[in-house]
Amino acid sequence: MFWSGLKRSLINAVIDRFGKNIIIAPDGEEHFTVRVQIKTERPEPFFGWLFQFGTLVEIVEPCELKEKYLEMLNEVMGKYI
């Protein structure tokens, strides 16, 4: 899985969560891209951690994980709409 367009201010949070054995690449002056491994069969804990960053992060790949995150967000929104 990798994210694209993460704000540079989040780099320490990503390292705290996943350690230093991850691939981090600059993506312009203010952003970076990171590739990390997560348990895709049970991604809810990761989604909870990810949600705290709101629009500052984006799941780019794999599409299945992106779709699962969108499904979870829609379920949560459904409770409030």
N, C-alpha and C positions, 0 to 999 in steps of 0.2 A: 504494500500500500504506500502511496505517497501523497503528500499535500503540496499544494502550490500556493504561492503568494502569502505565506505567513509573515506577519510583521516581525521585524528584527527584534523587537522588544520581547517576543515570546521564546526566543532561543533557549534561555535558561530553563523555562518551564518544560520545554520539550526534552532537554538533556536530563532534568530532574526525573522525568517520567520514564524515559527510555534508555538513559545512560549515554556514554560517549561513543559506543560502537554502532553509530547510525550514520547514514550518508546525509550530509548537509551541504547544500549548494546555494551560492548567492543567486538571487533572482531579482536583479536590479539593486538599487542603492538601499531601499527601505524594506525589502522582502527577502525571503529565502524559501527553498524547497527542501523537504526532508522525506526520506524513505525509511519507514519503520515496519517492524513485524508486530502484528496483533493477532489475537485468536478470533478469526472470523466466524467461527461457529457460535461464539457467545460474545458479541461485540458491545453489549450494553454498558459494561463498566467503562470501556473506552469512550463510548458516546457521551456518557455522563461527564467524564473529564473534558472531552472536547467542547461540549456545549458551553462551558464557562467562558470560552473565548469568542462566542457569537460569530460575528461576521469577519473576525480577524483571521480565520482559517477556512480552508476548503479541502474536502476530500476530493481527489482527482481520480485515483485508481485504487482498487479495482471498481468497476461500475457496480458490481453486486453490493459492495460495502456502502457505496454512495447511496444506492437505492434503499438499503436497509436503514440507513440513517434518516433518509427522507420519510420512510414509512413510520419510523418511531416519532419523528417530529410532527407528522400529520396526526398520529394517534394522540399525542399530547395536546396539540392544538384543538382537536375535536372535543376534548374535555372542557374547553373554555369558550368555544364558539357556540 
